[in-house]
Amino acid sequence: MWERTVATAVLVFAVVMVYFASRYHIGDLSNMGPGYFPVLIGVLLAVVGMVNLLANWHSREGAPEIPWLAFLLVLGGIAVWAFLVERVGLFPASVSLIVLASLARRPLNPVQIATTAVVGSLVSALVFIYGFGLPLKILVW
């Protein structure tokens, strides 16, 4: 039963993605428009979802157990990042995202979480602010 529910959800996602993708200016590989990367990621996620669904379609196991706490921590990290990025800057917003998402994994290693948060946030600032030229601030006082 859950397979058909998941298949329906993936199909609805794919249809919605194609609808919105048709409204983006995608451009081409040498002159990418603002919709190129989101459409590419959406297509890749839909393909991975469909391959995963087809691979597990006739599985004898029941529906997998969903780790709700981990799911909520990762989703909450994304929401916190979206809320903080313009208010406090890219670096602290990224640190909070990485820390919250890292709490979803057991066992916890505080040194690894702190290192990943600092290095990941610095790399994201370098890539998105200096590399892509996005109008974000690293830190807002």
N, C-alpha and C positions, 0 to 999 in steps of 0.2 A: 504493500500500500504506500509506504513512504517513498518508494522509487518513483511512482507516478506523480506524487506531490512535488518531489524535487525536480523531476523532468518538466512538469508544468511551470514551476518557478523559473527554471533555466530558460525555457522557451519564452516566457513572458519577458524576462530580462533581455533576452536577445532581440525580441521584437521592439521593446522600448529603446534599446541601445541603437538599433538600426534607424528607428524613427528620429531620434535626436541627432544621430550622426549625420543624417541626410541634411540637417539644418546647419551644421558646422561648415566653415570654410576649411577644408582639409589641406588643400594644396598638393604638392608632390614631394618626393624625397629630397630634391634639391632646393625647394622653396616651401618649407612646411608652414602651414597655416596654424591658427590657434587650436583647431580641433584635431590635428594630426595625432598627437601623443595620447589624448584621452580616448580617441576612437581606437587606436592601436591597442592600448591597454584593455579596453572593453572587449575587443574582438579576441584577444589572447585569453582573457579570463573566461569568456563564453566557451571558447574551444577547449580549454583545460577542464571546465565544468562538464561539458558534454562528454569528453573522453573519460573522465572519472566516473560519470554516471553510467556510460555504456560498459565500462570495465566492471562495475559492481552491480549491474542490472540483475543478474541472476544469482547473486550471492545468497548462500544459505544462511548467512548470519542475519540477525535482525537489524533494526536501525541502530546506528552507532550512538553511543552515549555522548551527549554534548557537554563539554566542560563549561558550564554556564559562567562560572566565576572568571575563567580565562577569557571567554568571549566578551564579557562585560568590561573587563579591564582593558582589553585592546580597543574595543569600541569607545570606551570612556577616554582613553588616551588620545584617540583621534578627535573626539569632541573637545577635549581640553585644549589640544593644539589649535584647533580652529578658533576657539574662543580667545586664546592668549596671543596668537601670532601678531596681531595688529596692536594689541594693548601693551605687551611687554617686550615684543621682539621675537625674531626667529630663534635665537639661541636658547632663551629660557623656555619657549614653547616646545622646542624640539627635545630639550632635556626632560621636560615633564612627560611628553609622549613616550620617550624611550624608557623612562623609569616606570611609568604605569604599565606599559606593555611588557616590560621585563618581570614585573611582579606576577604575571600570569604563568611563568615557568618555574617549576620546582626542580631541584632545590635552589634557593636563592643564594646568590654570591654577590654581596654588596660591592666588592672591589670590581668585579666584572661589570656590574650594572653601572657603576659610576664611570668607569673607563669608557664603556660603550656610549653612555650618555654624552660625555664631554667630546669624545672623538667624533661620534656621529653628528652631533650638533655643529661642530666646527666644519666638518666636511659638507654638511648641508648648506651652511652659510657660504662656504667657498663656491660650491656648485651653483646654487640658486641665485645668490646675490651678485657674486663676481663673475661667474661663468655665464649664466643666462641673463644677467642684468635685471632680475625682477626687482620691482620697487618695494623691497622689504627692508626693515631696519634690523640690524643684528641685536641691538638692545635699545629699549625705549626707557628713558628715565622718568 
